[in-house]
Amino acid sequence: MLYLIIQMWICLLLAFLLGLLLGLFLKKSKKCTRNHADNTHSHDTSGNTGVNSLMAAAPAVNTEVTDLDTLVDVDGEGYIIETLEGIGPKTGELFRSVGIATVGDLLRKAHSQSLRDKLANKLEIKVEPLNDWAGMSDLLRIKGMDHQSSELAYSTGAYNIEELAKWEPANFVNSMEAKNNSGPQLIAPSVAPVDQVADWIAQAKNIKSIVTF
């Protein structure tokens, strides 16, 4: 009888020890798995793999551009910030207070949506007209396009150079004429002829937009 009791206690002790060892093994395995996951996550967020790698490779949009890629002197005479429709002396001085005196300055400092959002907040103005002025400024990089034509082109749907490049010249002329005559007053005194519009579009296909939305 004593022998059976001793055997039973020995079995219980062995079972306890096995359970303890198994528990320690499972705990260690779980910790290793968690560490592996943490290391993988850390690797991803560093920008070395997957989507984060693509994001890291993308150009920064919160910095000024340095090359406006145009033959037009958008910092020269005739391109002061007030030449953009809707910017009068008061708004012009507001822009100058943050270093924006010309169309070129606006392109450098407000080419991305995030920059325009910050600029609008800083100047305490709505971002919508700032988007319009930026789009028209991008179009003014096209040689031969004046301020009134850029406003009309923008109002017709060519919101930047990339969008202008998508148009067929004759269709764009027709659309601009319809837009120009749709309101109580003309946006531009006249609509450019098809051959001139075709030249604008040809230029647009060879340069990239600076302004993005």
C-alpha positions in Angstrom: 0.0 0.0 0.0 2.8 2.4 0.9 4.5 1.5 -2.3 1.4 2.6 -4.3 1.2 5.9 -2.5 4.8 6.6 -3.2 4.4 5.8 -6.9 1.4 8.1 -7.0 3.3 11.0 -5.5 6.2 10.4 -7.8 3.8 10.5 -10.8 2.2 13.8 -9.5 5.6 15.3 -9.0 6.7 14.4 -12.6 3.5 15.7 -14.0 4.0 19.0 -12.1 7.6 19.3 -13.3 6.6 18.6 -16.9 3.8 21.1 -16.7 6.2 23.7 -15.4 8.7 23.1 -18.1 6.0 23.2 -20.8 4.8 26.5 -19.4 8.3 28.1 -19.5 8.8 26.8 -23.1 5.5 28.3 -24.3 6.2 31.7 -22.6 9.7 31.9 -24.2 8.2 31.0 -27.6 5.6 33.7 -27.4 8.2 36.3 -26.4 10.4 35.4 -29.4 7.4 35.7 -31.7 6.6 39.2 -30.3 10.2 40.3 -30.7 10.2 39.2 -34.3 7.0 41.1 -35.0 8.5 44.2 -33.3 11.7 44.0 -35.4 9.7 43.6 -38.6 7.6 46.6 -37.8 10.6 48.6 -37.0 12.2 47.6 -40.3 9.1 48.7 -42.2 8.7 52.1 -40.6 12.3 52.9 -41.4 11.3 53.1 -45.0 13.3 50.2 -46.3 10.5 47.9 -47.4 6.9 47.9 -48.8 4.8 51.0 -49.0 7.0 53.0 -46.6 9.9 52.5 -49.0 7.8 54.2 -51.7 6.8 57.0 -49.4 10.4 57.5 -48.5 11.4 57.7 -52.1 8.7 60.3 -52.9 9.9 63.9 -53.3 9.2 66.2 -50.3 6.3 68.5 -50.9 6.8 70.7 -47.9 9.9 72.4 -49.3 10.4 75.2 -51.8 11.1 74.3 -55.4 14.3 75.9 -56.8 13.9 75.2 -60.5 10.8 76.6 -62.1 11.6 74.9 -65.4 10.4 77.7 -67.7 11.7 80.2 -70.2 9.3 82.8 -68.8 10.7 85.2 -66.2 7.9 84.8 -63.6 9.8 87.0 -61.3 10.2 89.8 -63.8 8.3 92.8 -64.8 4.6 92.1 -65.4 4.6 89.2 -62.9 4.2 90.9 -59.6 1.8 89.0 -57.3 -1.0 91.5 -57.9 -1.2 90.5 -61.5 -3.2 87.4 -60.5 -6.9 88.0 -60.6 -8.3 88.7 -57.1 -5.1 89.9 -55.5 -5.3 93.6 -54.8 -2.9 95.9 -53.0 -4.0 94.8 -49.5 -3.6 91.1 -50.3 -0.4 91.8 -52.1 1.1 93.4 -49.0 -0.1 90.4 -47.0 1.8 88.1 -49.4 4.9 90.3 -49.3 4.9 90.0 -45.5 5.8 86.3 -46.0 8.3 86.8 -48.8 5.9 86.3 -51.8 6.2 89.3 -54.2 6.0 87.6 -57.6 4.3 84.7 -59.4 7.6 82.9 -59.1 7.6 83.3 -55.4 4.1 81.8 -55.1 5.2 78.8 -57.2 8.2 78.2 -55.0 6.4 78.6 -51.7 2.9 77.2 -52.4 3.3 74.5 -55.0 1.8 71.7 -52.9 -1.6 71.5 -51.1 0.0 71.1 -47.7 2.1 74.3 -48.2 -1.0 76.2 -49.3 -2.9 74.9 -46.3 -0.2 76.2 -44.0 0.2 79.5 -45.9 -3.6 80.1 -45.8 -3.6 79.5 -42.1 -0.6 81.8 -41.6 -2.2 84.6 -43.7 -5.6 84.0 -42.2 -7.2 83.6 -45.6 -9.3 80.9 -47.2 -7.3 78.2 -49.1 -9.6 78.0 -52.1 -8.5 81.3 -53.7 -4.9 80.3 -52.9 -5.4 77.1 -54.9 -6.7 79.2 -57.8 -3.8 81.6 -57.8 -1.3 78.7 -57.6 -3.0 76.9 -60.6 -3.0 80.1 -62.7 0.7 80.7 -61.7 1.6 77.2 -63.0 0.0 78.0 -66.3 1.9 81.3 -66.6 5.1 79.2 -67.0 3.8 78.6 -70.5 5.5 81.0 -72.9 2.9 83.2 -74.7 0.2 82.8 -72.0 -0.8 86.0 -70.3 -2.5 86.5 -67.1 -6.1 86.8 -68.4 -5.6 83.8 -70.6 -4.3 81.8 -67.7 -7.3 82.8 -65.7 -9.7 81.7 -68.5 -7.8 78.4 -69.1 -7.9 77.7 -65.3 -11.6 78.5 -65.2 -12.2 76.1 -68.1 -10.6 73.2 -66.4 -6.9 73.4 -67.0 -6.0 73.6 -63.4 -2.3 73.2 -64.0 0.1 72.4 -66.8 -0.5 68.7 -66.5 -4.2 69.2 -67.0 -3.6 71.6 -69.9 -1.6 68.9 -71.7 -4.6 66.6 -71.8 -6.7 68.9 -74.0 -7.2 68.8 -77.7 -6.6 72.4 -79.1 -9.9 72.9 -80.9 -11.9 71.4 -78.1 -10.2 73.6 -75.6 -10.8 76.7 -77.6 -14.5 75.9 -77.9 -14.7 75.2 -74.1 -12.9 78.5 -73.3 -15.2 80.5 -75.6 -18.2 78.9 -73.9 -16.8 79.7 -70.4 -15.8 83.2 -71.4 -19.3 84.0 -72.4 -21.1 82.2 -69.6 -21.0 85.0 -67.0 -22.2 88.6 -66.8 -18.7 89.7 -68.0 -15.9 88.3 -70.0 -13.0 86.6 -68.1 -10.6 87.5 -70.9 -11.1 90.1 -73.6 -10.7 87.4 -76.3 -10.0 83.7 -76.6 -6.6 82.8 -78.2 -6.8 81.2 -81.7 -6.4 77.5 -82.2 -2.8 77.6 -83.4 -1.7 79.5 -80.3 -3.6 77.2 -78.0 -2.0 74.2 -79.8 1.4 75.7 -79.0 0.5 76.1 -75.3 -0.6 72.5 -75.2 2.6 71.3 -77.0 4.7 73.2 -74.4 2.6 71.7 -71.6 3.4 68.2 -72.8 7.1 68.8 -72.5 7.3 70.2 -68.9 5.9 69.0 -65.6 3.5 70.8 -63.4 5.0 72.4 -60.3 1.6 73.0 -58.7 -0.2 69.9 -57.4 -3.6 69.4 -55.8 
